[in-house]
Amino acid sequence: MRRVLGMLLLMDVPVVAAAAWMGGDWLANTQIAYVTSVLVMGASMFSYARMVRHRLASGAIPDVDDREMIDQIDDPHGLYEEEVPVESEAPATAEMIKTAIQEEKARRKEHRRSLGATLQDSRAAMSLYRLGAYGVLIFGFFYLRGHHSFHPVPYLVGLSLPIVVIVSTLMLRKEAE
């Protein structure tokens, strides 16, 4: 996390220099967008990490590397299996089609998520950290609009740069491991 924060600060220096050279409105737009984007990304990462830690602690997420479970998720219909099932040459009857449809409906009903599972997964999306960060983002946008200082180009640059920096830093760290 320190590496990500260091890269964010390092990448903000040229943004500040370029925006200061372009004018005060550019500086305000890029910095408000940059800081709020960092807040949103940080709050999202923190809340999802917290959710995963809680689910690991409660046993909702298995801690082992289960190859069969991963294969089932990657290929639920067995499309990449080496053995090709041999189907009968007989034409399908209406009764066979009805049974296949009923079996598929039963299988879908079995895998339906409960309201509790959906709410548990939405906790990270609705965490106070993220909602607060989005509130600051919206407040910053309306502050710029209210002072007639909003310019979309520097604002979008300020919003997108932290995303690029965080993703590239995490990808480089993953490659180094």
C-alpha positions in Angstrom: 0.0 0.0 0.0 2.9 2.3 0.7 4.2 1.8 -2.8 0.8 2.8 -4.3 0.7 5.9 -2.1 4.2 6.8 -3.1 3.4 6.4 -6.8 0.3 8.5 -6.4 2.3 11.3 -4.9 5.0 11.0 -7.4 2.6 11.1 -10.4 0.8 14.1 -8.9 3.9 16.3 -9.1 3.9 16.5 -12.9 0.2 17.0 -12.9 0.5 19.9 -10.5 3.3 21.4 -12.6 1.4 21.1 -15.9 -1.8 22.4 -14.4 -0.1 25.3 -12.7 1.4 26.2 -16.0 -2.0 26.1 -17.7 -3.7 28.3 -15.1 -5.5 28.3 -11.7 -8.7 26.7 -12.9 -6.8 23.8 -14.4 -4.9 23.3 -11.1 -8.2 23.4 -9.1 -9.9 21.0 -11.5 -7.0 18.4 -11.6 -6.4 18.5 -7.9 -10.0 18.2 -6.8 -10.6 15.4 -9.2 -7.3 13.7 -8.3 -7.8 13.8 -4.6 -11.4 12.7 -4.8 -10.5 9.9 -7.2 -7.8 8.7 -4.8 -10.3 8.8 -1.9 -12.8 6.7 -3.9 -10.2 4.2 -5.0 -8.7 3.9 -1.5 -12.1 3.5 0.1 -13.1 0.9 -2.4 -9.9 -1.1 -1.9 -10.2 -0.8 1.9 -13.9 -1.9 2.1 -13.4 -4.8 -0.3 -10.3 -6.0 1.6 -12.3 -5.7 4.9 -15.1 -7.7 3.4 -12.8 -10.5 2.2 -11.1 -10.7 5.6 -14.5 -11.0 7.3 -15.6 -13.7 4.9 -12.4 -15.6 5.3 -12.7 -15.4 9.1 -16.3 -16.7 9.0 -15.4 -19.5 6.6 -17.7 -18.3 3.8 -14.7 -18.3 1.4 -12.7 -21.5 1.4 -9.0 -21.0 2.3 -7.7 -23.9 0.2 -6.9 -24.2 -3.4 -9.7 -26.4 -4.6 -9.1 -27.2 -8.3 -12.5 -28.8 -8.9 -14.3 -25.7 -7.6 -12.2 -23.4 -9.8 -12.8 -25.7 -12.8 -16.5 -25.6 -12.1 -16.5 -21.8 -12.0 -14.3 -21.5 -15.2 -16.2 -24.1 -17.2 -19.7 -24.7 -15.7 -21.0 -26.5 -18.8 -18.0 -28.7 -19.4 -17.2 -27.2 -22.8 -13.4 -27.7 -22.4 -13.5 -31.3 -21.3 -11.4 -33.7 -23.3 -14.0 -36.4 -23.5 -16.8 -35.6 -25.9 -20.1 -37.1 -24.7 -21.7 -39.3 -27.3 -25.4 -38.4 -27.8 -28.0 -40.7 -29.0 -29.0 -40.6 -32.6 -32.7 -40.7 -31.8 -34.6 -37.4 -32.4 -35.7 -35.5 -29.3 -39.3 -35.9 -28.4 -41.5 -33.3 -26.8 -41.4 -35.2 -23.5 -37.5 -35.2 -23.6 -37.4 -31.5 -24.2 -39.9 -30.8 -21.3 -37.8 -32.9 -18.9 -34.6 -31.1 -20.0 -36.3 -27.8 -19.4 -37.6 -28.8 -16.0 -34.1 -30.1 -15.0 -32.5 -26.8 -16.1 -35.1 -24.8 -14.1 -34.5 -26.9 -11.0 -30.7 -26.4 -11.4 -31.1 -22.6 -11.7 -33.4 -22.5 -8.7 -30.8 -24.5 -6.7 -28.1 -21.9 -7.5 -30.2 -18.9 -6.8 -28.7 -16.5 -4.3 -30.5 -15.7 -1.1 -31.3 -12.2 0.1 -28.8 -12.6 2.9 -26.0 -13.5 0.5 -26.8 -10.6 -1.7 -26.8 -8.2 1.2 -23.6 -9.6 2.6 -21.9 -9.0 -0.8 -23.3 -5.5 -1.1 -21.9 -4.4 2.2 -18.6 -3.5 0.6 -20.4 -1.5 -2.2 -22.5 0.4 0.4 -19.8 0.9 3.0 -19.6 4.3 4.7 -16.1 4.8 3.4 -17.1 4.5 -0.2 -20.3 6.6 0.3 -18.3 9.3 2.0 -15.7 9.3 -0.7 -18.3 9.6 -3.4 -20.0 12.4 -1.4 -16.6 14.3 -1.4 -16.3 13.7 -5.2 -19.8 15.1 -5.8 -19.2 18.0 -3.5 -16.0 18.8 -5.3 -17.7 18.7 -8.7 -20.5 21.0 -7.5 -18.0 23.3 -5.8 -16.3 23.8 -9.2 -19.6 24.2 -11.0 -20.8 26.7 -8.5 -17.7 28.9 -8.8 -17.8 28.6 -12.6 -14.4 27.0 -12.6 -15.3 23.6 -14.0 -13.4 22.5 -17.1 -14.1 18.9 -18.2 -10.7 18.0 -19.7 -8.5 18.7 -16.6 -11.2 17.2 -14.4 -11.3 14.0 -16.4 -7.5 13.9 -16.4 -7.5 14.2 -12.6 -10.1 11.5 -12.2 -8.5 9.0 -14.5 -4.9 9.3 -13.6 -5.2 7.7 -10.1 -7.0 4.7 -11.6 -4.2 4.2 -14.1 -1.5 4.6 -11.4 -3.1 2.2 -8.9 -3.8 -0.5 -11.5 -0.4 -0.3 -13.1 1.4 -0.3 -9.7 -0.6 -3.3 -8.5 0.0 -5.1 -11.8 3.8 -4.4 -11.6 3.9 -5.7 -8.0 2.1 -8.8 -9.1 4.5 -9.5 -11.9 7.5 -8.9 -9.5 6.1 -11.6 -7.2 
